[in-house]
Amino acid sequence: MSTILDSLKSYFQDNSREQIEKDWAEYEKYDKIGLKVDESIEQSKLLYGYAK
C-alpha cells in the first residue's frame, strides 16, 4: 500500500502537464467549498489551544 505522497509522485510522473492542468481545472469548482487547509489548521489550533 502506497502513501499519499507516493501516489502524488506517481501521478505527476505518469501524466503529462496538459492532463494535470485538465484534471486541476475539473476540480477548481471545489475551491469555493469549505475552509482551505491552512485555515483549517489554524482553526484546529484555536480549538485545541495550541499556540505558535
Summary of the structure (lengths in Angstrom):
residues: 52
radius of gyration: 15.8
end to end distance: 34.0
largest distance: 43.4
contacts: 82
relative contact order: 0.08
helix: 75%
strand: 0%
